[in-house]
Amino acid sequence: MNRAVFLDRDGVLVRDVHLLARPEDIEILPGVPDALARLHRAGFKLLVVSNQPVVARGSLDEAGVRRIQGLIEEQIQLSGGPALDGFYFCPHHPQATVPAYRLICDCRKPRPLLLQQAARDHGITLASSYMVGDRITDVIAGASAGCQTVQVETGMHLAPPIETAQPLDPAIRPVHVCADLTAAVRWILEQP
């Protein structure tokens, strides 16, 4: 059985600066490298699943998002964290500035396609996996994919929900709420 922890990026791994497009704005949140190392040692795949409207807004192209992600991963590893196993992102937005990205897609969270694709690519058992995010849309995506869900309070957890094409189900709540990724990992590792 392959298990994963799916991680939202902005507000979970790095400080949410709203549309991260400049390398100098990357700030790894406290405790992240060590928390990821603990998950890695416990045998979890570490998969980042992220909405990246920075592409739809025209601030970066898809290659630019991958470059920023590479710099994030490099900083995590330089700080003692493990290599991440995958990065999946949605470049679309229903109100995109760039017309090619203005569409209703299946990959934008709260839809679960990013998690499902990552699970297929890595042979992951979703029911044995976790989604950690700061927004309710992360929680809904994780729950819709069949994962346990954890909401951290290091990002936009108090912000209004992001724009979605579908109404959000108010009945879906995180299984666990905690301060940050360190606390989330502690909880995950305590689960049977």
LOVODREN-158238 format. One record per residue: residue in one letter; x, y, z of N, C-alpha, C, O in turn; residue number from 0. Coordinates in steps of 0.02 Angstrom, whole numbers, plus 50000, padded with zeros to 5 digits. Each point is the difference from the previous one (the first is absolute). Example, Ala and Ser with C-alpha at 12.3 -4.5 7.8 and 13.67 -1.06 7.14 Angstrom:
BEGIN
 resn   n.x   n.y   n.z  ca.x  ca.y  ca.z   c.x   c.y   c.z   o.x   o.y   o.z resi
    A 50660 49716 50390 49955 50059 50000 50045 50060 50000 50052 49999 50033    0
    S 49930 50054 49931 50042 50059 50003 49961 50055 50037 50025 50055 50008    1
REM end
This chain:
BEGIN
 resn   n.x   n.y   n.z  ca.x  ca.y  ca.z   c.x   c.y   c.z   o.x   o.y   o.z resi
    M 50042 49941 50000 49958 50059 50000 50045 50062 50000 50040 50010 50046    0
    N 49952 50031 49904 50037 50063 49996 49957 50056 50027 49944 50011 49978    1
    R 50084 50024 50071 49964 50056 50030 50035 50065 49981 50060 50002 49988    2
    A 49900 50051 50010 50028 50066 49984 49971 50052 50047 49946 49992 50028    3
    V 50092 50061 49979 49972 50061 50027 50002 50050 49943 50052 50019 49975    4
    F 49888 50001 50005 49991 50052 49948 50004 50067 50036 49967 50010 50051    5
    L 50073 50035 49922 50013 50063 50032 49982 50058 49955 50024 50004 49943    6
    D 49934 50041 50081 49992 50063 49966 50067 50037 50008 50036 49987 50048    7
    R 49980 50057 49907 50065 50033 50003 49998 50066 50039 50029 50005 50054    8
    D 49935 50044 49920 49999 50067 50029 49957 49999 50064 49941 49982 49998    9
    G 50090 50037 50057 49966 50000 50064 50011 49936 50040 49981 49996 50058   10
    V 50051 49954 49911 50016 49937 50035 50076 49990 50001 50030 49991 50053   11
    L 50001 50012 49888 50073 49992 49995 50035 50068 50001 50052 50007 50031   12
    V 49919 50042 49935 50029 50067 49996 49949 50051 50021 49939 49989 49997   13
    R 50087 50069 50024 49955 50055 50018 49959 50019 49938 50027 50006 49945   14
    D 49909 50004 50065 49955 50020 49946 50008 50074 49988 49981 50042 50042   15
    V 50046 49975 49900 50010 50071 49982 49951 50021 49946 50008 50054 49971   16
    H 49942 49906 50014 49950 50013 49948 50035 50005 49932 50028 50052 49983   17
    L 49970 49895 49980 50029 49996 49933 50076 50004 50002 50030 50047 49975   18
    L 50001 49903 50055 50072 49996 50005 50031 49994 49930 49990 49950 49966   19
    A 50047 50102 50015 50030 50001 49933 50073 50019 50001 50034 49994 49948   20
    R 49992 50028 50108 50070 50023 50004 50039 49957 50049 49978 49988 50056   21
    P 50080 49988 49923 50040 49957 50044 50015 50032 50068 50002 49966 50051   22
    E 50008 50100 49950 50016 50033 50063 49942 50001 50049 50009 50017 50059   23
    D 49931 49965 49918 49942 49997 50045 49989 49931 50031 49954 49991 50040   24
    I 50088 49961 49943 49993 49933 50028 50023 50001 50073 50056 50019 50015   25
    E 49900 49960 50029 50017 49993 50071 49972 49935 50026 49940 49992 50009   26
    I 50105 49960 50001 49979 49936 50027 49974 50011 50071 50034 50033 50040   27
    L 49908 49941 49976 49971 50010 50067 50041 49961 50052 50029 49948 49985   28
    P 49972 50078 50077 50038 49966 50053 49978 49928 50010 49941 49984 50000   29
    G 50109 49972 50008 49986 49930 50015 49986 49956 49941 49996 49939 50007   30
    V 49995 50091 49934 49980 49961 49941 50052 49946 49981 49980 49943 49991   31
    P 50084 50073 50003 50047 49947 49980 50000 49941 50047 50000 49942 49978   32
    D 50000 50071 50087 50000 49946 50049 49935 49960 49997 50001 49938 50004   33
    A 49943 50096 49989 49935 49965 49996 49998 49954 49939 49977 49943 50004   34
    L 50047 50081 49939 50002 49959 49940 50047 49941 50008 49986 49945 49977   35
    A 50071 50066 50057 50047 49946 50012 49968 49945 50043 50011 49941 49988   36
    R 49949 50078 50062 49967 49951 50042 49950 49958 49959 49997 49939 50008   37
    L 49965 50094 49947 49954 49963 49957 50037 49953 49954 49980 49942 49990   38
    H 50074 50082 49981 50041 49960 49954 50026 49937 50036 49997 49945 49973   39
    R 50030 50065 50087 50027 49943 50038 49945 49950 50018 50013 49940 50007   40
    A 49924 50084 50000 49944 49956 50016 49974 49964 49938 49954 49960 50005   41
    G 50074 50055 49936 49981 49964 49940 49947 50033 49957 49975 49969 49953   42
    F 50007 50093 50062 49950 50035 49960 50033 50031 49938 50055 50026 50003   43
    K 49910 49969 49940 50018 50040 49942 49979 50072 50015 49949 50010 50034   44
    L 50089 50038 49942 49986 50071 50011 49983 50032 49933 50044 50010 49958   45
    L 49893 50007 50034 49975 50024 49935 49966 50068 50009 49952 50007 50039   46
    V 50073 50043 49926 49972 50067 50003 49945 50006 49948 50010 49983 49941   47
    V 49932 50041 50081 49943 50012 49955 49976 50071 50012 49980 50018 50055   48
    S 50023 50023 49893 49993 50072 50011 49962 50034 49943 50014 49987 49941   49
    N 49939 50056 50076 49972 50045 49950 50051 50055 49989 50026 50029 50048   50
    Q 49989 49986 49890 50049 50053 49984 49969 50051 49952 50017 50001 49941   51
    P 49938 50041 50084 49969 50051 49957 50049 50053 49976 49982 50042 49959   52
    V 50080 49956 50065 50052 50045 49976 50008 49993 49924 50018 50048 49966   53
    V 49969 49891 50008 50003 49989 49927 49940 50032 49966 50008 50036 49951   54
    A 49933 49952 50076 49939 50028 49971 50000 50077 50002 49968 50032 49959   55
    R 50067 49996 50089 50005 50073 50007 50056 50030 49957 50005 50061 49994   56
    G 50036 49896 49976 50052 50024 49955 50065 50021 50034 50043 50030 49968   57
    S 49965 49955 50097 50061 50019 50035 50057 49951 49988 50059 50020 50003   58
    L 49926 49918 49983 50049 49948 49984 49969 49953 49949 49939 49993 49997   59
    D 50104 49975 49964 49975 49945 49958 50008 49935 50039 50026 50000 50055   60
    E 49953 49945 49916 50003 49936 50035 50073 49980 50016 50013 49973 50053   61
    A 50033 50042 49902 50070 49985 50013 50025 50042 50059 50040 49976 50040   62
    G 49937 50086 49965 50019 50043 50056 49976 49973 50066 50035 50004 50051   63
    V 49904 49967 49950 49974 49969 50061 50045 49942 50020 50016 49991 50059   64
    R 50005 49970 49892 50044 49943 50015 50068 50023 50025 50030 49968 50044   65
    R 49995 50088 49929 50064 50028 50024 49994 50022 50073 50044 49985 50041   66
    I 49902 50050 49975 49989 50022 50070 49996 49938 50045 50029 49999 50054   67
    Q 49934 49950 49924 49994 49939 50040 50069 49968 50010 50015 49975 50054   68
    G 50025 50024 49894 50068 49972 50006 50041 50038 50052 50037 49969 50038   69
    L 49956 50097 49964 50036 50039 50050 49974 49986 50071 50039 49997 50047   70
    I 49896 49994 49959 49971 49982 50065 50028 49933 50023 50022 49993 50058   71
    E 49978 49958 49898 50025 49934 50018 50074 50002 50017 50023 49965 50045   72
    E 50014 50076 49919 50072 50007 50014 50010 50029 50071 50043 49976 50037   73
    Q 49918 50075 49980 50006 50030 50067 49981 49949 50054 50032 49997 50053   74
    I 49916 49964 49935 49980 49949 50048 50057 49950 50011 50015 49983 50057   75
    Q 50015 49995 49889 50055 49951 50006 50062 50030 50033 50033 49967 50040   76
    L 49982 50096 49944 50057 50032 50032 49990 50010 50075 50048 50007 50037   77
    S 49889 49992 49984 49983 50008 50071 49990 49932 50034 49974 49997 50056   78
    G 50044 49949 49910 49997 49934 50031 49938 49960 49983 49991 49945 50027   79
    G 49966 50080 49931 49941 49964 49980 50014 49951 49943 50053 50003 49969   80
    P 49900 49952 50018 50010 49950 49947 49979 50028 49932 49969 50053 49995   81
    A 50050 49911 49953 49974 50015 49933 49925 49985 50000 49978 49952 50032   82
    L 49984 50089 49933 49928 49987 49993 49990 49952 49942 50041 49997 49954   83
    D 49905 49966 50049 49988 49948 49950 49962 50023 49939 49999 49966 49949   84
    G 49969 50092 50054 49963 50024 49942 49969 50067 50012 49986 50019 50057   85
    F 50002 50018 49888 49969 50066 50002 49947 50002 49946 50015 49993 49941   86
    Y 49923 50017 50079 49943 50003 49955 49965 50067 50012 49988 50020 50056   87
    F 49997 50014 49888 49967 50065 50010 49949 50014 49946 50003 49974 49944   88
    C 49949 50067 50075 49948 50023 49954 50016 50072 49981 50006 50043 50045   89
    P 50001 49973 49891 50015 50068 49978 49937 50041 49983 50006 50059 49982   90
    H 49936 49911 50024 49938 50031 49977 49965 50043 50052 50014 49994 50060   91
    H 49942 50049 49917 49957 50039 50045 49938 50020 49960 50005 50017 49941   92
    P 49936 49980 50091 49939 50017 49964 49999 50072 49973 49965 50014 49952   93
    Q 50073 50031 50079 50003 50070 49979 50070 50020 49978 50023 50055 50013   94
    A 50012 49900 49953 50069 50011 49981 50009 50062 49957 49957 50016 49959   95
    T 50099 50017 50051 50020 50056 49957 50024 49974 49933 49987 50031 49948   96
    V 50047 49913 50052 50026 49968 49939 49944 49955 49973 49983 49950 50031   97
    P 49988 50067 49911 49942 49963 49975 50009 49925 49995 49952 49963 50012   98
    A 50107 50013 49970 50011 49928 49993 49990 49962 50065 49986 49940 50000   99
    Y 50019 50095 50057 49994 49968 50065 49933 50016 50034 49989 49980 50057  100
    R 49967 50055 49908 49934 50017 50027 49951 49943 49983 49969 50001 49947  101
    L 50027 49951 50098 49955 49945 49988 49982 49966 50066 50034 50008 50051  102
    I 49912 49954 49946 49979 49959 50056 50033 49932 49989 49983 49965 49952  103
    C 50064 50018 50090 50039 49939 49991 49985 49950 50056 49965 50015 50048  104
    D 50062 49926 49945 49993 49950 50052 50060 49997 50046 50000 49963 50050  105
    C 50053 50077 49935 50060 49995 50041 50003 50053 50055 50040 49994 50047  106
    R 49919 50058 49949 50001 50053 50051 49966 49975 50064 49941 49981 49999  107
    K 50096 50020 50056 49969 49982 50064 49945 50051 50013 50010 50060 49989  108
    P 49932 49919 50034 49985 49941 50041 49988 49935 49962 49986 49949 50032  109
    R 50019 50051 49903 49993 49936 49965 50061 49956 50014 50054 50027 50012  110
    P 49938 49908 49988 50054 49956 50024 50048 49974 49946 50042 49958 50015  111
    L 49954 50067 49924 50039 49970 49945 50076 50001 50013 50034 49951 49983  112
    L 49993 50102 50046 50073 50002 50012 50021 49942 50046 50050 49968 49987  113
    L 49911 50020 50065 50016 49945 50046 49992 49933 49966 50042 49955 50008  114
    Q 49905 50038 49952 49989 49937 49965 50055 49986 49950 50023 49943 49994  115
    Q 49999 50109 49970 50054 49990 49951 50065 49981 50035 50035 49954 49979  116
    A 49981 50081 50075 50061 49984 50038 49996 49929 50028 50050 49964 50000  117
    A 49892 50017 50024 49991 49932 50027 50011 49948 49945 50033 49949 50012  118
    R 49941 50062 49928 50011 49953 49944 50074 49997 49982 50027 49945 49990  119
    D 50005 50112 50006 50070 50002 49980 50046 49965 50049 50052 49973 49981  120
    H 49929 50028 50083 50045 49974 50053 49973 49937 50034 50029 49977 50049  121
    G 49916 49996 49926 49972 49939 50029 49977 50010 50072 50012 49957 50042  122
    I 49956 50098 49971 49980 50019 50068 49930 49974 50016 49955 50002 49959  123
    T 50037 49973 50102 49935 49982 50026 49970 50061 50034 50023 50020 50054  124
    L 49927 50010 49915 49973 50064 50025 49969 49993 50070 50006 50045 50041  125
    A 49961 49899 49972 49967 49991 50065 50050 49996 50058 49981 50009 50058  126
    S 50082 49979 49927 50053 49996 50051 50042 50063 50001 50052 50002 50033  127
    S 49926 50049 49931 50040 50061 49991 49967 50060 50032 49943 49997 50023  128
    Y 50094 50058 49978 49977 50062 50032 50009 50059 49953 50047 50002 49960  129
    M 49908 50046 50047 50007 50064 49965 50009 50053 50053 49958 50006 50045  130
    V 50096 50034 49950 50013 50054 50046 49996 50066 49962 50038 50011 49952  131
    G 49917 50032 50068 49993 50065 49967 49978 50053 50049 49982 49986 50057  132
    D 50020 50076 49920 49979 50055 50043 49930 50025 49984 49970 50036 50041  133
    R 50003 49948 49902 49934 50024 49979 49949 49943 50001 50017 49941 49995  134
    I 49920 50078 50011 49946 49951 49999 49999 49964 49933 49979 49942 49996  135
    T 50042 50090 49950 50000 49967 49935 50051 49944 49998 49990 49951 49964  136
    D 50065 50055 50073 50048 49944 50006 49967 49942 50036 50006 49942 49979  137
    V 49958 50074 50074 49965 49948 50039 49948 49965 49957 49996 49938 50001  138
    I 49966 50099 49961 49948 49970 49958 50032 49956 49946 49975 49946 49986  139
    A 50079 50077 49984 50035 49960 49949 50024 49934 50031 49991 49947 49970  140
    G 50039 50058 50089 50024 49939 50033 49944 49952 50018 50005 49940 49989  141
    A 49941 50087 50039 49943 49958 50018 49969 49969 49938 49981 49941 50001  142
    S 50013 50098 49945 49971 49974 49938 50042 49944 49970 49974 49956 49966  143
    A 50092 50047 50045 50045 49948 49975 50000 49939 50046 50026 49947 49980  144
    G 49947 50059 50080 49997 49944 50046 50055 50000 50052 50012 49949 50033  145
    C 50022 50107 49976 50054 50006 50050 49974 50025 50067 49945 50029 50004  146
    Q 50094 49961 50048 49990 50035 50063 50025 50071 49989 50046 50011 49960  147
    T 49924 50038 50074 50018 50069 49986 50022 50037 50063 49973 49990 50054  148
    V 50077 50053 49936 50026 50042 50054 50003 50072 49974 50027 50013 49947  149
    Q 49945 50032 50092 50005 50071 49983 50048 50034 50049 49993 49995 50061  150
    V 50058 50039 49910 50048 50036 50041 49983 50074 50001 49968 50026 49954  151
    E 50054 50007 50098 49983 50071 50010 50061 50044 49986 50011 50049 50036  152
    T 50028 49935 49912 50059 50039 49983 49992 50040 49937 50047 50033 49978  153
    G 49895 49965 49991 49991 50034 49937 49934 50039 49998 49989 50044 50041  154
    M 49969 49938 49913 49938 50036 49987 49940 49964 50030 49945 50002 49971  155
    H 50063 49967 50086 49946 49961 50030 49940 50044 50019 49944 49974 50006  156
    L 50067 50090 50005 49945 50045 50019 49974 50041 49940 49951 50036 50007  157
    A 50082 49958 49937 49980 50038 49940 49936 49971 49971 49985 49941 50009  158
    P 49977 50101 49955 49942 49972 49965 50022 49945 49952 50056 50002 49975  159
    P 49900 49951 50011 50018 49946 49953 50019 50028 49932 49976 50053 49980  160
    I 50068 49912 49985 50019 50021 49933 49941 49993 49953 49951 49966 50015  161
    E 50054 50066 49928 49947 49996 49950 49999 49930 49970 50051 49975 49977  162
    T 49890 49995 50023 49993 49934 49970 49938 49999 49955 49955 50042 50007  163
    A 50044 49910 49948 49943 49994 49954 49943 49961 50031 49945 49999 49974  164
    Q 50070 49967 50081 49949 49959 50032 49989 50027 50071 50046 50025 50031  165
    P 49894 49968 49994 49989 50021 50069 50039 49954 50048 50007 49940 49988  166
    L 50018 50090 50066 50037 49961 50049 49951 49968 50049 49953 50033 50023  167
    D 50058 49905 49993 49957 49963 50046 50018 50021 50072 50054 49982 50024  168
    P 49902 50055 50010 50016 50023 50067 50005 49943 50051 50024 50011 50056  169
    A 49953 49930 49927 50002 49943 50046 50071 49970 50003 50016 49964 50047  170
    I 50025 50049 49903 50068 49972 50000 50044 50043 50044 50010 50059 49988  171
    R 50017 49910 50063 50044 50033 50048 50064 49958 50005 49999 49940 49985  172
    P 50057 50091 50035 50061 49960 50008 49993 49950 50057 49964 50012 50048  173
    V 50070 49932 49945 50002 49950 50053 50038 50028 50060 49984 49987 50058  174
    H 50068 50053 49927 50042 50028 50053 50020 50071 49981 50014 50013 49941  175
    V 49988 50032 50107 50023 50069 49991 50057 50011 50049 49996 49981 50058  176
    C 50058 50050 49918 50057 50011 50043 50039 50062 49978 49984 50031 49949  177
    A 50066 49987 50089 50035 50063 49990 50042 50001 49936 50000 50051 49964  178
    D 50036 49895 50021 50048 50003 49945 50017 49929 49977 49972 49951 50025  179
    L 50074 50044 49928 50018 49935 49972 50032 49955 50053 49989 49940 50000  180
    T 50050 50088 50045 50030 49960 50053 49946 49965 50042 50006 49941 50014  181
    A 49943 50096 50005 49944 49971 50039 49961 49950 49958 49978 49949 50025  182
    A 50014 50066 49911 49964 49954 49955 50037 49933 49996 49969 49947 50003  183
    V 50097 50056 49989 50040 49939 49995 49997 49961 50065 49994 49939 50000  184
    R 50009 50095 50056 49995 49966 50064 49935 49961 50003 49999 49942 50021  185
    W 49945 50089 49959 49935 49968 50001 49998 49941 49951 49976 49946 50017  186
    I 50048 50065 49922 50000 49947 49949 50038 49938 50025 49977 49944 49991  187
    L 50079 50067 50039 50042 49944 50022 49971 49965 50061 50021 49944 50016  188
    E 49931 50087 50017 49966 49967 50056 49941 49956 49978 49974 49961 50039  189
    Q 50006 50046 49897 49942 49963 49976 50019 49926 49989 50056 49984 49980  190
    P 49895 49971 50032 50014 49928 49991 50012 49984 49926 50013 49942 49983  191
REM end
